[in-house]
Amino acid sequence: MPRSVNHVASRAKRKRILKLTRGYFGARKNVWTVAKNTWEKGLTYAYRDRRAKKRNFRALWIQRINAAARLEGMSYSQLMGALKKAGIEINRKVLADLAMNHEEAFKAIVAKVK
């Protein structure tokens, strides 16, 4: 009895992955094994960098808060310690946004904790 192979499904799977690798350079876009390996590695990079993105944004917020705090005569660590001591619970994302876009509000917060 001849061997039965599901060519429809396997071809569809290859076609789907080759479609996902469109725009890649050289053999990465049209050679099945190279394209598959590139696509799989891209998924691992995406997984890793979704986490790295959170770290990068937190670092950016801290730099912005530090720059604004130094204009008010405090360092970042002094400001964060004073906020905690004053019982003001505001996260770094919002604080950085205030420092960048609403300077008066940021100055009011700093004045309150000084």
Backbone bond lengths (Angstrom), bond angles and torsions (degrees), N, CA, C in turn:
res aa  C-N    CA-C-N  psi(-1)  N-CA   C-N-CA  omega(-1)  CA-C   N-CA-C  phi
1 M - - - 1.454 - - 1.533 108.91 -
2 P 1.341 117.93 134.37 1.460 120.21 -178.27 1.529 111.78 -69.31
3 R 1.325 113.60 153.26 1.461 119.84 -179.09 1.524 108.89 -74.78
4 S 1.325 115.92 136.41 1.462 121.00 -179.64 1.526 109.28 -101.65
5 V 1.323 116.15 121.56 1.455 121.66 -179.23 1.530 107.88 -123.48
6 N 1.306 116.38 135.52 1.460 120.72 -178.70 1.529 109.73 -85.88
7 H 1.338 115.74 80.37 1.458 120.72 -177.62 1.523 112.40 -64.89
8 V 1.322 116.65 -32.45 1.468 119.73 -178.00 1.534 110.15 -60.77
9 A 1.324 116.42 -48.12 1.469 120.99 -177.51 1.526 111.26 -68.68
10 S 1.333 117.51 -44.31 1.463 119.57 -176.92 1.527 110.89 -67.65
11 R 1.344 117.21 -37.82 1.465 120.00 177.72 1.527 110.26 -67.29
12 A 1.327 116.65 -38.46 1.462 120.38 179.50 1.526 110.92 -64.02
13 K 1.346 115.74 -39.18 1.458 120.23 179.61 1.532 110.63 -65.00
14 R 1.343 115.30 -44.08 1.471 119.17 178.10 1.525 110.98 -63.10
15 K 1.317 115.68 -42.11 1.469 120.93 -178.38 1.533 110.79 -63.99
16 R 1.327 115.45 -39.20 1.470 120.20 179.96 1.529 110.78 -63.68
17 I 1.327 117.41 -45.58 1.466 120.42 -178.61 1.529 110.88 -70.51
18 L 1.344 117.83 -38.04 1.466 119.89 177.20 1.528 110.99 -65.39
19 K 1.328 116.72 -31.76 1.457 120.05 176.40 1.531 110.13 -67.42
20 L 1.343 116.85 -36.31 1.462 121.01 179.53 1.531 112.69 -70.28
21 T 1.337 116.84 -22.54 1.467 120.10 -177.98 1.522 112.57 -97.78
22 R 1.322 117.52 11.22 1.458 120.18 176.53 1.524 109.39 -60.68
23 G 1.337 115.88 137.98 1.460 120.04 179.71 1.514 113.32 94.55
24 Y 1.336 117.98 -9.99 1.459 120.52 176.21 1.524 109.05 -74.08
25 F 1.331 116.53 162.47 1.454 122.12 -174.71 1.533 111.29 -87.10
26 G 1.313 115.60 138.58 1.466 121.84 171.84 1.510 113.78 61.60
27 A 1.334 115.35 -137.68 1.462 121.54 -176.23 1.516 112.84 -68.19
28 R 1.326 116.64 -13.28 1.463 120.30 -179.28 1.526 111.96 -63.23
29 K 1.321 117.36 -19.13 1.453 119.13 -176.86 1.527 113.69 -99.23
30 N 1.358 119.04 -21.62 1.465 117.62 -171.95 1.525 115.53 -132.47
31 V 1.323 118.80 -9.14 1.465 120.40 175.98 1.525 107.15 -95.00
32 W 1.325 116.28 121.42 1.462 121.82 -168.67 1.522 113.68 -51.96
33 T 1.343 117.95 -54.28 1.469 119.31 -174.46 1.524 111.15 -66.95
34 V 1.326 117.54 -40.62 1.463 121.35 -179.81 1.528 109.55 -65.95
35 A 1.343 115.76 -44.40 1.467 120.56 -179.57 1.528 110.68 -62.91
36 K 1.323 116.72 -42.91 1.467 120.69 -179.19 1.531 110.39 -63.22
37 N 1.332 116.87 -45.00 1.465 120.47 179.77 1.527 111.22 -63.57
38 T 1.322 116.55 -41.69 1.463 121.36 179.60 1.520 110.63 -63.30
39 W 1.339 116.02 -44.31 1.467 121.55 -179.67 1.526 110.84 -63.21
40 E 1.342 116.75 -44.03 1.470 120.31 179.92 1.528 110.79 -64.32
41 K 1.328 117.18 -41.41 1.457 120.25 179.53 1.528 110.23 -66.31
42 G 1.337 115.94 -35.88 1.456 120.39 176.61 1.520 111.55 -60.72
43 L 1.330 116.89 -36.91 1.466 120.64 177.67 1.525 111.18 -64.96
44 T 1.330 117.17 -38.39 1.467 119.49 179.36 1.531 110.31 -68.59
45 Y 1.350 116.39 -38.19 1.459 119.56 176.35 1.523 110.78 -63.12
46 A 1.337 116.39 -41.71 1.466 120.78 -179.04 1.529 110.10 -62.85
47 Y 1.335 116.67 -42.45 1.468 121.62 179.44 1.525 110.25 -62.42
48 R 1.328 115.78 -46.70 1.473 121.16 -179.28 1.526 110.82 -63.49
49 D 1.323 116.07 -45.01 1.452 119.75 -172.45 1.519 113.64 -77.79
50 R 1.342 117.94 -17.46 1.461 118.61 171.57 1.518 109.99 -64.93
51 R 1.312 117.09 -30.71 1.458 121.37 176.96 1.528 111.47 -81.69
52 A 1.330 116.35 -39.20 1.470 120.73 179.67 1.528 110.71 -64.42
53 K 1.336 116.42 -32.55 1.467 121.49 -179.99 1.526 110.82 -59.55
54 K 1.324 116.64 -39.77 1.465 121.24 179.62 1.532 110.36 -64.43
55 R 1.341 116.51 -40.98 1.466 120.24 178.27 1.525 111.17 -65.73
56 N 1.340 115.61 -41.56 1.460 119.87 -178.72 1.525 111.70 -63.28
57 F 1.333 116.15 -41.86 1.461 119.02 -179.74 1.519 111.21 -67.40
58 R 1.335 117.30 -39.58 1.467 119.21 178.26 1.525 110.06 -61.81
59 A 1.328 117.33 -42.29 1.471 121.21 178.33 1.528 110.98 -61.89
60 L 1.330 116.82 -39.83 1.461 121.28 178.51 1.522 111.10 -64.22
61 W 1.344 116.12 -44.25 1.464 119.89 178.91 1.521 111.04 -60.70
62 I 1.329 116.51 -42.58 1.470 120.89 -179.65 1.530 110.29 -62.77
63 Q 1.334 117.44 -42.31 1.473 120.56 178.97 1.525 110.94 -62.54
64 R 1.328 116.75 -41.40 1.471 120.25 -179.36 1.529 111.37 -67.25
65 I 1.326 116.06 -41.53 1.464 119.87 178.91 1.525 109.69 -64.84
66 N 1.321 116.68 -42.77 1.457 121.90 -179.87 1.526 111.00 -60.42
67 A 1.328 116.66 -44.87 1.468 120.82 -179.16 1.532 110.41 -62.54
68 A 1.328 115.82 -44.10 1.471 119.47 -179.05 1.525 111.21 -69.73
69 A 1.334 116.57 -37.34 1.460 120.55 -179.79 1.524 110.91 -66.53
70 R 1.321 117.63 -37.54 1.464 120.90 -179.79 1.527 111.17 -67.38
71 L 1.342 117.50 -28.96 1.466 119.96 174.42 1.529 110.92 -66.47
72 E 1.338 115.40 -24.59 1.468 121.25 178.40 1.526 112.61 -95.28
73 G 1.346 116.58 4.26 1.457 120.82 176.12 1.524 114.66 85.80
74 M 1.310 117.87 20.88 1.473 122.33 177.09 1.520 108.67 -129.03
75 S 1.329 115.41 156.85 1.457 118.26 171.82 1.526 108.09 -92.65
76 Y 1.325 115.52 170.45 1.466 120.77 179.73 1.528 110.74 -59.59
77 S 1.328 116.27 -47.55 1.466 119.43 -176.02 1.521 111.58 -66.38
78 Q 1.330 117.00 -37.56 1.469 120.28 176.72 1.526 110.65 -63.59
79 L 1.335 116.13 -42.03 1.460 121.05 -179.78 1.527 110.92 -63.97
80 M 1.327 117.11 -46.44 1.464 120.50 -177.92 1.528 110.75 -66.22
81 G 1.341 116.75 -37.55 1.459 119.99 176.48 1.518 112.01 -65.18
82 A 1.333 116.32 -41.46 1.461 120.93 179.31 1.523 111.61 -67.21
83 L 1.331 116.74 -37.18 1.477 120.66 177.12 1.519 110.56 -62.56
84 K 1.327 115.78 -42.89 1.468 120.24 -179.50 1.530 110.43 -66.05
85 K 1.337 115.44 -42.61 1.464 120.30 -179.29 1.532 111.52 -65.23
86 A 1.343 116.05 -35.84 1.466 121.08 179.73 1.529 112.28 -78.56
87 G 1.321 116.42 -9.14 1.458 120.41 179.45 1.520 113.83 77.74
88 I 1.319 116.53 22.21 1.469 120.97 177.94 1.521 108.18 -91.35
89 E 1.325 116.08 112.77 1.466 120.92 -179.91 1.519 108.96 -99.07
90 I 1.317 115.31 99.42 1.468 121.12 177.43 1.524 106.60 -136.62
91 N 1.332 116.36 131.67 1.463 118.02 -175.72 1.524 111.53 -80.76
92 R 1.327 115.35 166.25 1.457 121.19 -173.59 1.527 112.11 -66.78
93 K 1.323 116.80 -32.85 1.465 120.58 179.88 1.529 110.71 -61.46
94 V 1.314 116.36 -48.23 1.463 121.39 -179.34 1.525 110.24 -68.91
95 L 1.320 116.18 -41.31 1.467 120.74 -179.60 1.533 110.70 -62.09
96 A 1.335 116.51 -41.72 1.466 120.84 178.41 1.524 110.71 -65.89
97 D 1.325 116.81 -37.80 1.465 120.26 177.93 1.530 110.52 -65.13
98 L 1.323 116.56 -41.70 1.468 120.40 176.95 1.533 110.26 -62.63
99 A 1.320 116.07 -42.53 1.467 120.56 -178.89 1.527 111.38 -62.25
100 M 1.325 116.56 -37.41 1.467 120.96 -177.55 1.525 112.82 -81.54
101 N 1.331 117.27 -45.03 1.464 120.91 -167.51 1.531 115.07 -108.61
102 H 1.334 117.20 -22.06 1.462 120.72 -177.05 1.528 108.99 -133.52
103 E 1.320 115.37 76.38 1.462 120.98 -172.28 1.531 112.26 -63.48
104 E 1.339 117.03 -35.21 1.463 119.88 -179.73 1.530 111.10 -63.96
105 A 1.328 115.87 -41.09 1.466 120.49 179.31 1.531 110.25 -65.06
106 F 1.330 116.51 -40.78 1.460 120.66 178.27 1.526 110.61 -64.32
107 K 1.341 116.24 -42.05 1.469 120.48 178.72 1.519 110.98 -63.05
108 A 1.341 116.06 -36.81 1.477 120.18 178.99 1.517 111.05 -65.31
109 I 1.336 116.26 -39.18 1.470 120.26 178.26 1.525 109.97 -65.23
110 V 1.340 116.25 -44.52 1.467 120.34 179.88 1.530 109.91 -63.16
111 A 1.331 117.00 -42.34 1.478 120.42 179.26 1.517 111.51 -62.25
112 K 1.331 116.12 -35.70 1.456 120.23 -179.52 1.535 112.34 -67.68
113 V 1.333 117.08 -35.00 1.462 119.75 -177.56 1.525 113.29 -89.28
114 K 1.325 118.22 -12.73 1.473 120.61 -179.12 1.529 111.32 -72.07
